[in-house]
Amino acid sequence: MSTSRLSVDRERCIGAGMCAMTAPDVFDQDPDDGLVLLLQAEPPTVHRAAAQMAAGLCPSGAITLHEPKSGAS
């Protein structure tokens, strides 16, 4: 069984901090440049909704949530 996986594009990040405020167990901000830091690339189920919301709120689209493919084996 595969899980959701996150990826971040620090080049695209503008340091708004919405991710760290929305899902602090999954994201943080670099203290030096304010850009996104990914703490959990595969968030547990308990944090998945917050991670998905953070990805949707990111004003620069720097966060992608990759959902597992279902079906064909």
C-alpha positions in Angstrom: 0.0 0.0 0.0 1.5 3.3 -1.0 1.1 6.6 0.7 0.8 10.2 -0.3 4.1 11.9 -1.0 5.0 15.5 -0.9 7.5 17.4 -2.9 8.5 21.1 -2.6 10.2 23.4 -5.1 12.3 25.8 -3.0 13.1 27.8 -6.2 9.4 28.6 -6.6 8.8 29.3 -2.9 8.2 32.9 -1.9 8.4 32.4 1.9 4.8 33.2 2.6 4.7 30.7 5.4 1.2 29.4 4.8 2.5 25.8 4.8 4.2 26.1 8.2 1.1 27.7 9.7 -1.3 25.2 8.2 0.7 22.0 8.7 3.5 22.6 11.2 4.2 18.9 11.7 4.9 18.6 8.0 6.5 21.9 7.0 8.7 24.6 8.5 10.5 27.6 7.2 14.3 27.9 6.8 15.5 30.4 9.5 18.0 31.8 7.0 16.0 32.5 3.9 12.4 31.9 5.0 11.8 29.3 2.3 9.9 26.0 2.8 11.5 23.1 4.6 9.8 19.7 4.2 9.8 17.8 7.5 7.8 14.8 6.3 7.8 13.8 2.7 5.3 11.0 3.5 2.9 12.5 6.1 1.0 10.0 8.2 -2.8 9.9 7.7 -3.3 12.2 10.7 -1.4 15.0 8.9 -2.5 14.3 5.4 -5.5 16.7 5.3 -3.4 19.6 6.7 -0.7 18.8 4.2 -3.2 18.8 1.3 -4.7 22.1 2.5 -1.2 23.6 2.8 -0.4 22.6 -0.8 -3.6 24.3 -1.9 -3.0 27.4 0.0 0.6 27.9 -1.2 0.5 31.2 -3.1 3.4 30.2 -5.4 2.4 26.6 -6.0 5.7 25.3 -4.5 4.1 22.3 -2.8 2.9 19.2 -4.7 1.0 16.3 -3.1 1.4 13.2 -5.1 -1.4 10.8 -4.4 -0.9 7.0 -4.8 -2.2 5.5 -8.0 -5.1 3.1 -7.5 -6.2 0.3 -9.6 -4.1 -1.8 -12.0 -1.8 -4.4 -10.7 
